[in-house]
Every structure is written in C-alpha cells, then in structure tokens.
Amino acid sequence: MITPLLVVVCGWTVSRYHQDFAVVNFKVRLAKELMANENKAGTALIPTEITTFKSSGKPLENLYKEANAIVHRFYVGSWIMGALIGLVFGLVLARLTIFKYRDEYLVNKGSCLSCARCLEYCPVEDTRGQILKESLIE
C-alpha cells in the first residue's frame, strides 16, 4: 500500500527541482543570463555568450520559447525519474516484508565440509562422525 504513495511523493519532490536540473542545458542557462542582464541595464561586464547570441541576430522570443519547452521537458522527466525512485524504494520495502519459510534443511556453506556423506545430519563434529561410521557398519 505504501508503494503508490512513495511513487507520487518522490515524483512530486523531484519535480520541484526541475528548474535547477534544466540549468544544465545551454539554452536555458543563456536565457536566464539574458533575463538577468536585461534587469541590470548599466552593467559593464557582459558575458561572451550574451554578446555572441546578440550578434547572431536571432530574436529573444525564440530563445525564450525554446528554453521554456526544455524546462517543461525537464519537468516531465523529473516526474518520471522521481516516480521510478519511489517505485524502487517501495519494491525494496515490500521485499523486506516477505519472509521465506523453509520446510527442508539447507546446508550452511560456511561450516559445511562438503564431504557428501550426510544422512540425517552433517558429520562436522567427531562424535557425529563416530555415529555415522557405526550406522554404516550395521
């Protein structure tokens, strides 16, 4: 029951950071720098990316539309990524609640001698080995 809740909560949480994830893209970063540069009209230091974009002759509206579309794709992708993380957490928690009941004896690989002479018990100790030899003679 907790897995769907984890999927939704993790998806929502990761989607809150979609704008921070989108800054990785060059166009989004350039659009943010242009917006910040427009607000500071008298700045003497202008990054080279801004001067290069302005000299290309492309309109600012196209860059803002492309950046907005990229941010939207990051929003959808962050929902998907968060939902997958929540699904993995939920499945791991569900796996921890499942208990395996064993009806048969399984050998402990750490203490087994692998002698292949086991009958009803493993002859690791000398006394058990003695009992095994006596039962084979009779």
N, C-alpha and C positions, 0 to 999 in steps of 0.2 A: 504493500500500500504506500510505502514511502518513496518508491522509485519514481512514480509520476510527479510527485511533489518535488523531488530533487531535480528532475528534468526541467520543470518550469522555473524553480528558484535559481538554479545555476544558469539557465538560459537568460533569464531576466538580469541577473547580476553581471554576467559577461557582456550583455548587450549595452549596459550602462557605460562601458568603456569603448564603444565603437569609434568615437571621435578621436580618442587617443591612439587607437590602432590604425586609423585612417591616415594619420600624420606620416606614416611610413611611406605613403605614396608621394611621389614628387609633385604631382599637380595639386594635391590637397595642401601640401606644405607651401607651395608657391602662392596659392590663393590666400592662405592665411597670412603670409608675409605681405602680400599686396594690400589686404584689408588693414593690416596693422600700419603699413606705410602710408595709406591714404589718410588715416586718422592723425598721423604725425606729419603734417604738410611741410614744415620747415626743417626737416631732418637733412643734415649734410651727408651723413653716411647712408648710402643706398647699396644694398647687396647686388652683386653682379647678376644674380638670377633675375632680379626685377628689371634691371636695365636691359638684359638680353630679351626678356619677354616683351618689354615695351618697344624695343627696336624691331621685333618680328612683325608687328602690325596687326596681330590677332586681337579681336575685341575681348574685353574683360568679361563680358557676359558669357561668352562661350567657355572660358576657363572656369567661371563660377558654376555653370551648369554641369560641366564635366566633373568638377570637384564634388558637387552635390550628389551626382549619380554614384561616384566612387564611395562617398560616405554612406550612402544608402546601401550599397552592396556590402560594405563592411558591417552595417547594422544587421542585415540578414545573416551574413556569415558568422557574426559573433553570437547571434541567437542559436544557430546550428551548432557552433563549437561549444557553447555553454550547455546546450541540451545533451550533446554527446558526453561531456564531462559528467553531468548529472546522471546520465544513464549508466556510465561506468561505475560511479560511486554507488548507485542503487543496486546494481547487479553484484558488486563486491559485497555489500552489506547483506544482500539476500543469500549469497553463497556462504557467508559466515553463519547464518542461522540454520543451515541444513546440516543435520547430523547423520553420519553413516553408522549404521548398526551392523556389526559383523556377526554372522552365525557360525563361522568356521575359524579355525586357528590360523593366524598368519605369522610367519616367521619374522622375528626381529633380526634384520640384516646386520645390525651392529654386533650382536653377540652370537650369531649362528656360525658354526664351524663348517657348514656346507658338506657334511660327511655323507649325506644321503642315506643314513641308517635310521631315520626317525620312524618310530612306530606310533605310540600314543603320546610320546614326549620327545624332547630333544636331549640326547646324552651329552650335554656340555659338562656336567659335573661327573666326578669319578664314581660316586655312588650310583648314579643313574646308569652310567656305563656298565657297572657291575650287574645291575638288574637286567640290562639289555642282553648281556652275554648269557646270563642264567636262563633267560626266557628263550634264547635261541637254541640252547643245548637241549632243553626239554622238548 
